C-alpha cells in the first residue's frame, strides 16, 4: 500500500489521532513528494512560569523556559518544518511578572522563536500601556480577530491573522479571545471591544481558506475548552465553523491526554487541543498534508498525529 492510499484508508478524510503504534514515516516525512510534514508545537497559559516548579509543590521540577527551549531546539534539529504557537495568558502568576512586567516572558519566547500568540485575559493585567510597552520585545505576531482595537494603543500591533508557508503549504493562523468585561477590570482593557468569536472565526477562516488559499487553518483560542452552560468555548467553536482545521486552546488549564476530535458544520473533523498550564507540557501535532497544487486532489485533508511531552 502506498502512502497516499494509506492516508485515505485512515477514515475521516485522512485524519488520524493518537496512533502511537503507526510509524510516523507512514504519515509524513518524505515518503511521498506530494505531501509535506509539518510539526506544530504549542503552549497555553504559561503564567510567567520562568523557572521549573519548586521542590515540595505539586509539579515539582516540571516546566521552566530553559528546559522548554532545549526541547524545542532538539525538535527543530530533527524536523525541518516547525511552527511554534501560544494560546494566551503569557503574563501573571510569579514574581517575575510583578517585578519585570512581562519583559522576561517576551524576551524568552522570542529566543525560542515563537511564530504567533493570541491574547489571554491575564495579558491585560498590566493594562494596555503595560502590554504595549513590552510588545517591541516580542519577535512574534500577536493575533486576535474578535477584539475591536480602534482608539486603543493596541491598534496596529495585533493582527487578525497571519499566513506562514512551510514546504509549499500555506498555513493560516488566527486568534480569538474571551469576553474581558467582568473578568478583567475595565480600566485595564480600556476601549477594547469584544465581538462574537464565532462570527469572527467563521469570517476569518473563510478568508484564509478561500481567499488566501491556505491548506491548513489554525485557531489560537483563549475561550476555554468547554462549559456546562452555553458559553462559547473551543468545542462550540469547532461544532459551528466550516473552515477551521485545528483549535489550540487555553484559559481553562485543561490537561488533555489526547486531543479531542469534533465534527464541524460540514461533518469534517476539527482537532481541539490544550496542554494544561505553566509550561508543564509542550503540545505537538505532526501533520501530513498535500502540498502545492496537489492539495485539492481527492479532497485530501490533513493527517494529524498527536504527541505531548512533559517538560522536565
The 8 nearest C-alpha neighbors of each residue, nearest first, counted from 0:
[[1, 4, 5, 2, 3, 6, 8, 25],
 [2, 0, 4, 3, 5, 31, 25, 6],
 [1, 3, 5, 4, 25, 6, 0, 31],
 [2, 4, 6, 5, 1, 7, 31, 0],
 [5, 3, 7, 6, 2, 1, 8, 0],
 [4, 6, 2, 8, 3, 7, 1, 0],
 [7, 5, 13, 3, 9, 8, 4, 2],
 [6, 8, 13, 4, 9, 5, 10, 12],
 [9, 7, 5, 10, 6, 4, 13, 12],
 [10, 8, 6, 13, 7, 15, 5, 14],
 [9, 11, 8, 12, 13, 7, 14, 6],
 [12, 10, 13, 14, 9, 268, 267, 15],
 [11, 13, 10, 300, 14, 7, 299, 9],
 [12, 14, 7, 6, 302, 9, 10, 11],
 [15, 13, 302, 11, 303, 301, 12, 9],
 [14, 16, 303, 302, 304, 13, 9, 18],
 [17, 15, 304, 18, 303, 305, 14, 258],
 [16, 18, 305, 19, 304, 257, 15, 306],
 [19, 17, 21, 20, 16, 304, 15, 305],
 [18, 20, 17, 21, 22, 304, 305, 23],
 [19, 21, 18, 22, 17, 23, 304, 25],
 [20, 22, 18, 19, 23, 25, 26, 24],
 [23, 21, 24, 25, 20, 26, 19, 18],
 [22, 24, 26, 25, 21, 27, 28, 304],
 [23, 25, 27, 26, 22, 28, 30, 29],
 [26, 24, 23, 22, 27, 2, 30, 21],
 [27, 25, 23, 24, 287, 302, 6, 28],
 [28, 26, 287, 36, 24, 25, 23, 29],
 [29, 27, 36, 24, 30, 35, 26, 23],
 [28, 30, 31, 32, 27, 35, 34, 24],
 [31, 29, 28, 32, 27, 24, 2, 25],
 [32, 30, 33, 29, 34, 2, 3, 28],
 [31, 33, 34, 29, 30, 35, 290, 28],
 [32, 34, 31, 289, 290, 293, 35, 291],
 [35, 33, 289, 288, 32, 290, 31, 287],
 [36, 34, 288, 287, 290, 166, 289, 37],
 [35, 37, 287, 27, 28, 286, 288, 38],
 [38, 36, 286, 80, 285, 81, 35, 39],
 [37, 39, 285, 81, 284, 286, 80, 82],
 [38, 40, 82, 284, 283, 81, 83, 285],
 [41, 39, 283, 83, 282, 82, 84, 38],
 [40, 42, 84, 282, 85, 83, 281, 283],
 [41, 43, 85, 281, 282, 86, 278, 84],
 [42, 44, 86, 249, 85, 45, 87, 276],
 [45, 43, 88, 276, 46, 87, 89, 277],
 [44, 46, 277, 89, 278, 276, 43, 47],
 [47, 45, 90, 91, 92, 89, 44, 48],
 [48, 46, 90, 91, 92, 45, 49, 93],
 [49, 47, 46, 277, 50, 45, 63, 93],
 [50, 48, 63, 64, 47, 51, 104, 95],
 [49, 51, 63, 48, 64, 52, 62, 65],
 [52, 50, 63, 62, 61, 60, 53, 49],
 [51, 53, 59, 60, 61, 58, 50, 62],
 [54, 52, 59, 56, 60, 51, 55, 58],
 [53, 55, 59, 56, 60, 52, 58, 57],
 [54, 56, 59, 53, 57, 58, 52, 60],
 [57, 55, 59, 58, 54, 53, 52, 60],
 [58, 56, 59, 55, 52, 54, 53, 60],
 [57, 59, 56, 61, 52, 60, 53, 279],
 [60, 58, 54, 52, 56, 53, 61, 57],
 [59, 61, 52, 51, 53, 311, 58, 54],
 [62, 60, 311, 51, 58, 59, 279, 52],
 [63, 61, 279, 51, 310, 278, 311, 52],
 [62, 64, 51, 50, 49, 66, 65, 48],
 [63, 65, 67, 49, 66, 68, 50, 62],
 [66, 64, 68, 67, 63, 69, 50, 49],
 [65, 67, 69, 68, 64, 63, 70, 310],
 [68, 66, 64, 70, 69, 65, 310, 71],
 [67, 69, 65, 71, 66, 70, 111, 64],
 [70, 68, 72, 66, 67, 71, 73, 65],
 [69, 71, 67, 73, 72, 68, 74, 66],
 [70, 72, 74, 68, 73, 69, 67, 75],
 [73, 71, 69, 75, 70, 74, 68, 76],
 [72, 74, 70, 76, 71, 75, 69, 77],
 [75, 73, 77, 71, 76, 72, 78, 70],
 [74, 76, 78, 72, 77, 73, 71, 81],
 [77, 75, 73, 74, 78, 72, 79, 71],
 [76, 78, 74, 75, 73, 79, 72, 80],
 [79, 77, 75, 80, 76, 74, 81, 38],
 [78, 80, 81, 75, 77, 76, 37, 36],
 [79, 81, 37, 78, 165, 38, 82, 36],
 [82, 80, 38, 39, 37, 79, 75, 83],
 [81, 83, 39, 40, 38, 114, 84, 80],
 [84, 82, 40, 113, 114, 41, 39, 81],
 [85, 83, 41, 115, 116, 114, 113, 40],
 [86, 84, 116, 42, 43, 41, 87, 115],
 [87, 85, 43, 219, 117, 249, 248, 116],
 [86, 88, 119, 118, 117, 89, 43, 44],
 [89, 87, 119, 44, 121, 90, 122, 46],
 [88, 90, 45, 46, 87, 44, 47, 122],
 [91, 89, 46, 122, 47, 88, 121, 101],
 [92, 90, 46, 47, 96, 93, 121, 89],
 [91, 93, 46, 47, 90, 48, 94, 96],
 [92, 94, 95, 47, 96, 91, 48, 97],
 [95, 93, 97, 96, 98, 92, 47, 91],
 [96, 94, 98, 93, 97, 99, 47, 100],
 [95, 97, 100, 99, 101, 94, 98, 91],
 [98, 96, 94, 95, 100, 99, 93, 91],
 [99, 97, 95, 96, 100, 94, 101, 93],
 [98, 100, 96, 102, 101, 95, 97, 103],
 [99, 101, 96, 97, 102, 98, 125, 129],
 [102, 100, 96, 104, 103, 99, 90, 105],
 [101, 103, 104, 99, 105, 100, 133, 106],
 [104, 102, 106, 105, 101, 107, 99, 95],
 [103, 105, 101, 107, 102, 106, 108, 47],
 [104, 106, 137, 108, 107, 103, 102, 136],
 [107, 105, 103, 109, 108, 104, 136, 102],
 [106, 108, 110, 109, 104, 105, 103, 111],
 [109, 107, 111, 105, 110, 106, 113, 104],
 [108, 110, 112, 106, 138, 111, 107, 137],
 [109, 111, 107, 112, 108, 106, 113, 68],
 [110, 112, 108, 109, 68, 113, 107, 71],
 [113, 111, 109, 110, 114, 108, 83, 139],
 [112, 114, 83, 115, 111, 139, 108, 84],
 [115, 113, 139, 83, 84, 112, 140, 82],
 [114, 116, 140, 84, 139, 141, 113, 85],
 [117, 115, 85, 141, 84, 86, 142, 87],
 [116, 118, 142, 87, 86, 174, 141, 143],
 [119, 117, 87, 122, 176, 88, 116, 120],
 [120, 118, 87, 88, 122, 121, 221, 176],
 [119, 121, 122, 123, 179, 88, 183, 118],
 [122, 120, 123, 124, 88, 119, 90, 91],
 [121, 123, 90, 119, 120, 88, 124, 118],
 [124, 122, 126, 121, 125, 120, 187, 188],
 [125, 123, 121, 126, 122, 187, 91, 90],
 [126, 124, 129, 123, 130, 127, 100, 187],
 [127, 125, 187, 123, 129, 124, 128, 188],
 [126, 128, 130, 129, 188, 131, 187, 123],
 [127, 129, 131, 130, 126, 132, 152, 125],
 [130, 128, 125, 132, 126, 127, 131, 133],
 [131, 129, 127, 132, 128, 133, 125, 126],
 [130, 132, 134, 128, 133, 129, 127, 153],
 [131, 133, 129, 130, 134, 128, 135, 127],
 [134, 132, 131, 130, 135, 136, 102, 101],
 [133, 135, 131, 136, 137, 132, 130, 105],
 [136, 134, 137, 133, 132, 138, 131, 105],
 [137, 135, 134, 133, 106, 105, 138, 102],
 [138, 136, 105, 134, 139, 135, 109, 106],
 [139, 137, 109, 136, 140, 135, 112, 113],
 [138, 140, 114, 115, 137, 113, 109, 141],
 [139, 141, 115, 142, 116, 114, 138, 157],
 [142, 140, 157, 116, 117, 115, 158, 139],
 [141, 143, 117, 174, 158, 159, 157, 173],
 [144, 142, 174, 159, 175, 145, 117, 158],
 [143, 145, 159, 175, 174, 199, 146, 173],
 [146, 144, 194, 196, 199, 175, 143, 193],
 [147, 145, 193, 192, 144, 148, 194, 191],
 [148, 146, 192, 191, 149, 193, 145, 194],
 [147, 149, 154, 191, 151, 146, 153, 150],
 [148, 150, 151, 147, 154, 191, 190, 153],
 [149, 151, 148, 190, 152, 154, 191, 153],
 [152, 150, 153, 149, 148, 154, 190, 191],
 [151, 153, 154, 127, 131, 150, 128, 148],
 [154, 152, 156, 151, 148, 155, 157, 131],
 [155, 153, 148, 152, 156, 151, 149, 157],
 [154, 156, 157, 153, 158, 152, 148, 149],
 [157, 155, 153, 154, 158, 141, 152, 134],
 [156, 158, 141, 142, 155, 153, 143, 154],
 [159, 157, 142, 160, 143, 141, 156, 155],
 [160, 158, 144, 143, 142, 173, 174, 157],
 [161, 159, 173, 172, 158, 142, 174, 162],
 [160, 162, 172, 171, 173, 163, 159, 158],
 [161, 163, 171, 170, 172, 169, 164, 160],
 [164, 162, 170, 169, 171, 165, 161, 172],
 [165, 163, 169, 168, 170, 167, 162, 166],
 [164, 166, 168, 167, 80, 163, 169, 37],
 [165, 167, 168, 35, 164, 80, 290, 36],
 [168, 166, 291, 165, 290, 164, 169, 35],
 [169, 167, 290, 165, 164, 166, 291, 170],
 [168, 170, 164, 213, 214, 163, 171, 162],
 [171, 169, 215, 163, 213, 162, 216, 164],
 [170, 172, 162, 216, 213, 207, 161, 217],
 [173, 171, 217, 161, 160, 218, 216, 162],
 [174, 172, 160, 218, 142, 159, 219, 143],
 [173, 175, 143, 219, 142, 117, 218, 144],
 [176, 174, 220, 143, 144, 145, 196, 221],
 [177, 175, 221, 222, 220, 119, 118, 145],
 [176, 178, 222, 221, 179, 120, 175, 119],
 [177, 179, 180, 193, 176, 182, 181, 194],
 [180, 178, 182, 183, 177, 181, 120, 193],
 [181, 179, 182, 178, 183, 185, 184, 193],
 [180, 182, 183, 179, 184, 178, 185, 120],
 [181, 183, 179, 180, 184, 120, 178, 185],
 [182, 184, 179, 181, 180, 185, 120, 187],
 [185, 183, 186, 187, 182, 181, 180, 188],
 [186, 184, 187, 188, 189, 183, 180, 181],
 [185, 187, 189, 184, 188, 126, 183, 190],
 [186, 188, 126, 185, 184, 189, 123, 127],
 [189, 187, 185, 186, 191, 127, 126, 123],
 [188, 190, 186, 187, 191, 185, 127, 151],
 [191, 189, 192, 151, 188, 150, 148, 149],
 [190, 192, 148, 189, 188, 147, 146, 193],
 [193, 191, 147, 146, 190, 194, 148, 145],
 [192, 194, 146, 178, 145, 147, 191, 195],
 [195, 193, 145, 146, 196, 192, 147, 199],
 [194, 196, 197, 198, 199, 145, 193, 200],
 [197, 195, 199, 145, 198, 200, 175, 194],
 [198, 196, 200, 199, 195, 236, 201, 239],
 [199, 197, 201, 200, 196, 195, 202, 194],
 [198, 200, 196, 202, 197, 145, 201, 144],
 [201, 199, 197, 203, 198, 202, 204, 196],
 [200, 202, 204, 198, 199, 203, 240, 205],
 [201, 203, 199, 205, 200, 204, 198, 206],
 [202, 204, 206, 200, 205, 201, 199, 207],
 [203, 205, 207, 201, 206, 242, 202, 200],
 [206, 204, 208, 202, 203, 207, 209, 201],
 [207, 205, 210, 203, 204, 209, 208, 211],
 [206, 208, 211, 204, 205, 213, 171, 209],
 [207, 209, 213, 212, 205, 206, 204, 211],
 [208, 210, 212, 206, 205, 211, 207, 213],
 [211, 209, 206, 212, 207, 208, 205, 213],
 [210, 212, 207, 213, 209, 208, 206, 171],
 [213, 211, 208, 209, 210, 207, 214, 169],
 [212, 214, 169, 208, 170, 215, 207, 171],
 [213, 215, 169, 170, 212, 168, 208, 216],
 [214, 216, 170, 213, 171, 244, 217, 169],
 [217, 215, 171, 243, 244, 172, 170, 245],
 [218, 216, 172, 245, 246, 244, 171, 243],
 [217, 219, 246, 173, 174, 172, 220, 247],
 [220, 218, 174, 247, 86, 173, 248, 117],
 [219, 221, 248, 175, 222, 174, 86, 218],
 [220, 222, 249, 176, 250, 119, 248, 223],
 [221, 223, 177, 232, 220, 176, 250, 233],
 [224, 222, 251, 250, 232, 249, 225, 221],
 [223, 225, 233, 232, 234, 251, 248, 222],
 [226, 224, 232, 234, 223, 233, 227, 235],
 [225, 227, 228, 230, 232, 229, 224, 223],
 [228, 226, 229, 225, 230, 232, 231, 224],
 [227, 229, 226, 230, 225, 231, 232, 235],
 [230, 228, 231, 227, 226, 235, 232, 225],
 [231, 229, 228, 232, 226, 227, 225, 235],
 [230, 232, 235, 229, 236, 222, 233, 225],
 [233, 231, 225, 235, 222, 223, 234, 224],
 [232, 234, 224, 236, 235, 237, 223, 225],
 [233, 235, 237, 236, 232, 225, 224, 238],
 [236, 234, 238, 232, 237, 233, 231, 239],
 [237, 235, 233, 239, 234, 238, 197, 232],
 [236, 238, 234, 235, 239, 263, 240, 233],
 [239, 237, 263, 235, 236, 262, 240, 264],
 [238, 240, 236, 264, 237, 263, 235, 241],
 [241, 239, 201, 237, 263, 264, 238, 236],
 [242, 240, 264, 263, 243, 265, 201, 239],
 [241, 243, 204, 205, 240, 244, 208, 216],
 [242, 244, 216, 245, 204, 241, 217, 240],
 [243, 245, 269, 216, 217, 215, 242, 270],
 [246, 244, 270, 217, 269, 243, 271, 218],
 [247, 245, 271, 218, 217, 248, 219, 270],
 [248, 246, 219, 272, 273, 220, 271, 218],
 [249, 247, 220, 273, 86, 221, 246, 219],
 [248, 250, 221, 43, 86, 223, 251, 273],
 [249, 251, 223, 221, 252, 222, 44, 248],
 [250, 252, 223, 253, 249, 224, 275, 222],
 [253, 251, 275, 276, 250, 249, 254, 44],
 [254, 252, 275, 251, 255, 273, 274, 224],
 [255, 253, 275, 274, 256, 273, 252, 276],
 [254, 256, 257, 253, 274, 273, 258, 272],
 [257, 255, 254, 258, 307, 274, 306, 259],
 [256, 258, 255, 259, 17, 305, 272, 306],
 [259, 257, 272, 271, 255, 270, 260, 256],
 [258, 260, 271, 270, 272, 261, 257, 269],
 [259, 261, 270, 269, 268, 271, 258, 262],
 [262, 260, 269, 268, 237, 259, 238, 263],
 [263, 261, 268, 266, 267, 238, 269, 260],
 [262, 264, 238, 266, 265, 267, 237, 240],
 [265, 263, 266, 239, 241, 240, 238, 262],
 [266, 264, 263, 267, 241, 262, 240, 268],
 [265, 267, 262, 263, 264, 268, 238, 261],
 [266, 268, 262, 263, 265, 269, 11, 264],
 [269, 267, 262, 261, 260, 263, 270, 266],
 [270, 268, 244, 261, 260, 245, 262, 237],
 [269, 271, 245, 260, 259, 246, 258, 244],
 [272, 270, 246, 259, 258, 245, 247, 260],
 [271, 273, 258, 247, 248, 259, 246, 270],
 [272, 274, 248, 247, 253, 275, 249, 255],
 [275, 273, 254, 280, 282, 255, 253, 276],
 [276, 274, 254, 252, 253, 273, 280, 43],
 [275, 277, 44, 252, 278, 45, 43, 279],
 [278, 276, 45, 279, 48, 46, 44, 62],
 [277, 279, 62, 45, 280, 276, 42, 63],
 [278, 280, 62, 310, 277, 61, 309, 276],
 [281, 279, 309, 278, 310, 308, 274, 282],
 [280, 282, 308, 42, 307, 41, 309, 283],
 [283, 281, 307, 41, 40, 274, 280, 42],
 [282, 284, 40, 306, 39, 307, 305, 41],
 [283, 285, 305, 39, 38, 304, 286, 303],
 [286, 284, 38, 304, 303, 37, 305, 39],
 [285, 287, 303, 37, 36, 302, 38, 284],
 [286, 288, 36, 27, 302, 35, 301, 26],
 [287, 289, 301, 34, 35, 290, 286, 302],
 [290, 288, 34, 294, 33, 293, 35, 299],
 [291, 289, 168, 294, 34, 167, 293, 33],
 [290, 292, 167, 293, 294, 168, 289, 33],
 [291, 293, 294, 290, 295, 296, 289, 167],
 [294, 292, 291, 296, 290, 295, 289, 33],
 [293, 295, 289, 290, 292, 296, 291, 299],
 [296, 294, 298, 293, 299, 297, 292, 289],
 [295, 297, 298, 293, 294, 299, 289, 292],
 [298, 296, 299, 295, 294, 300, 7, 293],
 [299, 297, 295, 296, 300, 294, 12, 13],
 [298, 300, 297, 296, 295, 294, 12, 301],
 [299, 301, 13, 12, 298, 302, 288, 14],
 [302, 300, 288, 287, 14, 303, 286, 13],
 [301, 303, 14, 287, 15, 13, 286, 288],
 [304, 302, 286, 15, 285, 16, 14, 301],
 [303, 305, 16, 285, 17, 284, 15, 286],
 [306, 304, 284, 17, 16, 283, 285, 303],
 [305, 307, 283, 284, 282, 308, 304, 17],
 [308, 306, 282, 283, 281, 280, 309, 305],
 [307, 309, 281, 280, 310, 282, 306, 283],
 [310, 308, 280, 279, 311, 281, 307, 61],
 [309, 311, 62, 279, 280, 61, 67, 308],
 [310, 61, 62, 309, 60, 66, 279, 51]]
